[in-house]
Amino acid sequence: MAEEATATVGISYGLGGSPHCLLELTLQLSLAFAVALCVGWALVLVQVFRTTAAFQRLPATLPDGDRVPPRVTAVIAARDEGQTIEPALRSLLAQEGVDLEVVVVDDMSSDDTADVVQRIVDEVGKKRLLLLPLKKLPPGWIAKNYALEIGQGRAHGDWLLFSDADVLHGRRAVYNAVVTMEKDRLDHLAVFPRLEAGSFVEALVLPLFVLMYQLRLVDPRAADADSGVGAGIGAFNMVRADSYRLRGTHARIRGSILDDRALAQMMRDEGGRGSVMRAVGQVRHRPYRSMREIYFGVKKSVLPQFAHSSVLAALAAALLVMAAVAPMTLVLAGLPLWVSGRAPWLVLPAALAVLFPLIGLLRARTMVRFEPLAVLLFPVGAVIMAVSAMHAAIIFATRGTIEWRGRTYTRKDFENS
């Protein structure tokens, strides 16, 4: 009887103790996970604040009427930009304080891009605006790089501005950039435009994309002219023409799908001086105008961010969803336990892991204009970005290709990046 009782007690203890031990283990793992998420977002937040603090505003100056206006050529590669290119061109043609010409290379557009540009050419003349058709793409070239290479070959300016066909420039933005480059003896200047999310859908993704793929990955040292670290902005990359040609032009970076960053690093080679500044209101850009454009924009950009590694891109996508969704899940699961006194420390790191990305997104408003309430739904944006990144990773792993602007590029195309 005694042995039976002992056995019964042992069985009861085992059955009753195992769930308790499992619960304690789950709570400990949950706490460790919440702390890891908190630390991860804290590191992102620190990097974002360092980067935004390092980028000074582009100074605003008045043109000097006594000096000869500096000669500047703006080079734009345009593909299916019929809806946006006219305001962009007119903002460049209205620049004050500079002797500016614009070279537009039509990258085999299927819409009325060429017709829109030609109409403006007929209005202002070929000396101010030149339209060049791109009729073929040589092997080993990313199309945009080849278009910019063709455009710079027809440029007469001492300064070259590489910009996009949907960027709006304030009347003295180009002059202010030239003055800054002259004063600081720069070979390259990237100006971060004021990005604009024109719809609530754009506001769900654009700020998070800037936070995770631009501010987080841009080295703050890029603002230091002598650091040797380059950072480029596709909307506004200005170079000293002779320094640019000395380093090999876009032919040197012909396989780089992120041409702006490759150009910036090229200009920092061999002792080149450069910097990054914020335009605030002097340069404005609405990069995406629909969910489709956002999806494919992320899909194109994610692989080069991770050295064209499908594994790293897929891992980053999974981590992004986890980091966006898990903290609130842990908060909701931990609140009843916190109230009951069983896990008082779980909620705090999980709540901080919810708060930190919100702070980071609001900090990004110094560079991105969007509806602030959209930050509350940032996990939705994270899922959209993650699906797009995972899509890109799967295609690259199975086919070895990246698609952008109606073209398909293979691994061989990136060999010269």
GIDA-V446450 format. One record per pair of residues at least 6 apart in sequence whose C-alpha atoms are under 7 Angstrom apart, sorted by the first residue. I is the first residue (numbers start at 1). GAP is how many residues later the second one is. D is the distance in Angstrom with one decimal. If there is no record, write none. Layout:
i | gap | d
I | GAP | D
I | GAP | D
//
This chain:
i | gap | d
31 | 315 | 5.2
34 | 293 | 6.7
34 | 315 | 5.5
34 | 316 | 5.0
35 | 314 | 5.4
37 | 286 | 6.3
37 | 316 | 5.8
38 | 311 | 5.6
38 | 312 | 6.6
38 | 314 | 6.0
38 | 315 | 4.3
41 | 312 | 6.2
41 | 315 | 5.9
41 | 316 | 6.4
42 | 314 | 6.3
44 | 172 | 6.2
45 | 311 | 6.6
45 | 315 | 5.6
47 | 169 | 5.8
48 | 167 | 5.5
48 | 168 | 5.7
48 | 312 | 6.8
50 | 170 | 6.4
51 | 164 | 6.3
51 | 168 | 7.0
51 | 169 | 4.7
54 | 166 | 5.8
54 | 169 | 6.2
55 | 168 | 6.1
55 | 221 | 6.1
55 | 222 | 4.8
55 | 223 | 5.9
56 | 221 | 5.1
56 | 222 | 5.9
57 | 220 | 5.6
57 | 221 | 4.7
57 | 222 | 6.0
57 | 223 | 6.8
58 | 219 | 5.7
58 | 220 | 5.8
58 | 221 | 5.4
59 | 117 | 6.4
60 | 116 | 5.9
61 | 115 | 6.1
63 | 34 | 5.0
69 | 28 | 5.8
69 | 29 | 4.7
69 | 30 | 5.5
70 | 28 | 5.2
70 | 29 | 5.8
71 | 27 | 6.2
71 | 28 | 4.7
71 | 29 | 5.9
71 | 86 | 4.7
71 | 87 | 5.5
71 | 88 | 6.5
72 | 26 | 6.8
72 | 27 | 6.1
72 | 28 | 4.8
72 | 29 | 6.5
72 | 85 | 4.3
72 | 86 | 6.0
72 | 87 | 4.8
72 | 88 | 5.8
73 | 27 | 5.7
73 | 28 | 4.9
73 | 29 | 5.6
73 | 82 | 5.8
73 | 83 | 6.6
73 | 84 | 4.8
73 | 86 | 6.3
73 | 87 | 5.0
73 | 88 | 6.1
74 | 27 | 6.3
74 | 28 | 4.7
74 | 29 | 6.1
74 | 86 | 5.8
74 | 87 | 4.5
74 | 88 | 5.9
74 | 89 | 7.0
75 | 27 | 6.0
75 | 28 | 4.9
75 | 29 | 6.0
75 | 73 | 6.5
75 | 76 | 5.9
75 | 77 | 6.5
75 | 86 | 6.1
75 | 87 | 5.0
75 | 88 | 6.5
76 | 27 | 6.3
76 | 28 | 4.9
76 | 29 | 6.3
76 | 72 | 6.8
76 | 86 | 6.2
76 | 87 | 5.5
76 | 88 | 5.6
76 | 89 | 6.2
77 | 27 | 6.0
77 | 28 | 5.0
77 | 29 | 6.3
77 | 30 | 6.6
77 | 67 | 6.1
77 | 70 | 5.6
77 | 71 | 6.0
77 | 87 | 6.7
77 | 88 | 7.0
78 | 26 | 6.9
78 | 27 | 6.1
78 | 28 | 5.1
78 | 29 | 5.7
78 | 87 | 5.8
79 | 27 | 6.1
79 | 28 | 4.9
79 | 29 | 6.5
79 | 30 | 4.8
80 | 29 | 4.8
80 | 30 | 6.0
80 | 31 | 5.4
80 | 33 | 5.9
81 | 32 | 5.5
81 | 84 | 6.6
82 | 29 | 6.3
82 | 30 | 5.3
82 | 31 | 4.0
82 | 34 | 6.5
84 | 81 | 6.7
84 | 82 | 5.2
85 | 80 | 5.0
85 | 81 | 5.6
86 | 30 | 6.8
87 | 81 | 6.9
88 | 77 | 6.0
88 | 78 | 5.5
88 | 79 | 5.4
88 | 80 | 5.0
91 | 77 | 5.9
91 | 78 | 5.4
91 | 79 | 6.8
91 | 80 | 7.0
92 | 77 | 6.3
94 | 77 | 6.1
95 | 76 | 4.6
95 | 77 | 5.8
95 | 79 | 6.9
96 | 75 | 5.7
96 | 76 | 5.4
96 | 79 | 6.9
97 | 78 | 5.8
98 | 77 | 5.9
101 | 26 | 6.9
101 | 27 | 4.5
101 | 28 | 5.9
102 | 26 | 6.1
102 | 27 | 4.8
102 | 28 | 6.3
103 | 26 | 5.9
103 | 27 | 4.8
103 | 28 | 6.1
103 | 48 | 6.0
104 | 26 | 6.1
104 | 27 | 5.0
104 | 28 | 6.2
104 | 47 | 6.9
105 | 26 | 6.0
105 | 27 | 4.7
105 | 28 | 5.7
105 | 29 | 6.5
105 | 42 | 5.8
105 | 46 | 6.1
106 | 8 | 6.4
106 | 26 | 6.1
106 | 27 | 4.9
106 | 28 | 5.8
107 | 26 | 6.7
107 | 27 | 5.1
107 | 40 | 6.6
108 | 26 | 5.9
108 | 27 | 6.5
117 | 14 | 7.0
118 | 13 | 6.9
121 | 8 | 5.6
121 | 9 | 6.9
134 | 13 | 6.8
137 | 6 | 6.4
140 | 115 | 6.2
140 | 272 | 7.0
140 | 273 | 4.7
141 | 113 | 4.9
141 | 114 | 5.3
141 | 272 | 6.4
142 | 112 | 5.9
142 | 113 | 5.4
142 | 114 | 6.7
142 | 115 | 6.3
145 | 105 | 6.0
145 | 109 | 5.6
145 | 114 | 6.8
146 | 108 | 6.8
149 | 100 | 7.0
149 | 101 | 5.4
149 | 102 | 6.7
158 | 82 | 6.4
158 | 83 | 5.3
159 | 79 | 7.0
159 | 80 | 5.9
159 | 81 | 4.8
159 | 82 | 5.1
160 | 78 | 5.6
160 | 79 | 5.3
160 | 80 | 6.4
160 | 81 | 5.8
161 | 75 | 6.7
161 | 76 | 5.7
161 | 77 | 4.3
161 | 78 | 6.5
162 | 74 | 6.0
162 | 75 | 5.1
162 | 76 | 6.2
163 | 71 | 6.0
163 | 72 | 4.7
163 | 73 | 5.0
163 | 74 | 6.5
164 | 70 | 6.7
164 | 71 | 5.3
166 | 119 | 6.6
167 | 68 | 6.3
167 | 117 | 5.9
167 | 118 | 4.8
168 | 115 | 5.8
168 | 116 | 5.1
168 | 117 | 6.3
169 | 113 | 6.0
169 | 114 | 4.6
169 | 115 | 6.5
170 | 112 | 4.7
170 | 113 | 5.9
173 | 109 | 5.5
173 | 110 | 6.9
181 | 8 | 7.0
186 | 87 | 4.9
186 | 88 | 5.1
187 | 52 | 5.5
187 | 53 | 5.1
187 | 56 | 6.3
187 | 80 | 6.7
187 | 85 | 6.0
187 | 86 | 5.3
187 | 87 | 5.6
188 | 50 | 5.7
188 | 51 | 4.4
188 | 52 | 6.5
188 | 76 | 7.0
188 | 79 | 6.3
188 | 85 | 6.6
188 | 86 | 4.5
188 | 87 | 6.6
189 | 48 | 6.0
189 | 49 | 5.2
189 | 50 | 6.5
189 | 85 | 5.5
189 | 86 | 5.1
189 | 87 | 5.9
190 | 42 | 5.4
190 | 43 | 5.5
190 | 46 | 5.7
190 | 47 | 4.7
190 | 48 | 6.3
190 | 85 | 6.4
190 | 86 | 4.7
190 | 87 | 6.4
191 | 42 | 6.4
191 | 45 | 5.3
191 | 46 | 6.8
191 | 85 | 5.7
191 | 86 | 4.9
191 | 87 | 5.5
191 | 88 | 5.8
192 | 41 | 6.1
192 | 85 | 6.1
192 | 86 | 4.8
192 | 87 | 5.7
193 | 42 | 6.9
193 | 85 | 6.4
193 | 86 | 5.2
193 | 87 | 6.5
193 | 90 | 4.8
193 | 91 | 5.1
193 | 92 | 6.2
194 | 85 | 6.5
194 | 86 | 5.4
194 | 87 | 6.2
194 | 89 | 6.2
194 | 90 | 4.8
194 | 91 | 6.2
194 | 173 | 5.2
194 | 174 | 5.7
195 | 89 | 6.0
195 | 90 | 4.9
195 | 91 | 5.7
195 | 172 | 6.2
195 | 173 | 4.6
195 | 174 | 6.1
196 | 89 | 6.1
196 | 90 | 4.8
196 | 172 | 5.7
196 | 173 | 4.8
196 | 174 | 6.5
197 | 6 | 5.3
197 | 9 | 6.8
197 | 89 | 6.4
197 | 172 | 6.1
197 | 173 | 5.2
201 | 90 | 6.8
203 | 167 | 5.5
203 | 168 | 6.5
203 | 171 | 6.0
204 | 170 | 5.7
204 | 173 | 6.8
204 | 174 | 5.9
204 | 176 | 6.9
204 | 177 | 4.9
205 | 176 | 4.6
207 | 154 | 6.2
207 | 157 | 6.6
207 | 161 | 6.5
208 | 153 | 6.7
211 | 150 | 6.6
211 | 153 | 6.6
218 | 13 | 6.7
221 | 6 | 6.1
221 | 8 | 6.3
222 | 7 | 5.0
222 | 8 | 5.2
222 | 9 | 5.8
222 | 53 | 5.9
222 | 54 | 6.4
223 | 52 | 4.4
223 | 53 | 4.9
224 | 51 | 6.0
225 | 48 | 4.9
225 | 49 | 4.7
225 | 50 | 5.3
226 | 47 | 5.7
228 | 40 | 5.3
228 | 41 | 6.9
229 | 36 | 6.6
229 | 39 | 6.7
230 | 34 | 4.8
230 | 35 | 4.3
230 | 38 | 6.0
231 | 30 | 5.4
231 | 33 | 5.3
231 | 34 | 6.7
231 | 45 | 6.9
232 | 28 | 4.7
232 | 29 | 4.3
232 | 31 | 6.8
232 | 32 | 4.9
233 | 27 | 5.5
233 | 28 | 6.9
234 | 26 | 5.0
244 | 23 | 6.6
253 | 9 | 6.4
253 | 163 | 6.2
253 | 164 | 5.1
254 | 162 | 6.1
254 | 163 | 6.3
255 | 158 | 5.5
255 | 159 | 4.5
255 | 160 | 6.2
255 | 161 | 4.6
255 | 162 | 4.2
256 | 6 | 6.5
256 | 158 | 6.1
256 | 161 | 4.2
258 | 46 | 7.0
268 | 6 | 6.6
280 | 87 | 6.9
288 | 6 | 5.6
295 | 93 | 5.8
298 | 87 | 6.5
298 | 90 | 6.3
298 | 91 | 6.7
299 | 89 | 5.1
299 | 90 | 5.3
299 | 93 | 5.3
300 | 102 | 6.7
300 | 103 | 6.7
300 | 104 | 6.1
302 | 11 | 6.6
302 | 87 | 6.0
303 | 6 | 6.4
303 | 7 | 7.0
303 | 10 | 6.1
306 | 6 | 6.1
306 | 7 | 6.1
310 | 83 | 4.4
310 | 84 | 6.9
310 | 86 | 6.3
310 | 87 | 5.8
313 | 76 | 6.5
313 | 77 | 7.0
313 | 80 | 5.9
314 | 75 | 6.7
314 | 76 | 5.2
314 | 79 | 5.8
317 | 69 | 4.4
317 | 72 | 6.0
317 | 73 | 6.2
318 | 68 | 6.8
320 | 62 | 6.4
320 | 66 | 6.7
321 | 61 | 5.9
321 | 62 | 5.8
321 | 65 | 6.6
324 | 55 | 5.1
324 | 58 | 6.6
325 | 54 | 6.0
327 | 23 | 4.9
327 | 24 | 6.8
327 | 26 | 5.7
327 | 27 | 5.6
328 | 22 | 7.0
328 | 26 | 6.2
330 | 20 | 6.0
331 | 16 | 5.3
331 | 19 | 5.7
331 | 20 | 6.1
334 | 12 | 6.1
334 | 13 | 5.6
335 | 12 | 6.5
337 | 6 | 5.4
338 | 6 | 4.5
358 | 17 | 6.1
361 | 14 | 6.6
395 | 6 | 6.5
396 | 6 | 6.4
400 | 10 | 5.8
400 | 11 | 6.1
401 | 7 | 6.3
401 | 8 | 5.3
401 | 9 | 4.5
401 | 10 | 6.6
402 | 6 | 5.7
402 | 7 | 5.2
402 | 8 | 6.5
403 | 6 | 6.2
//
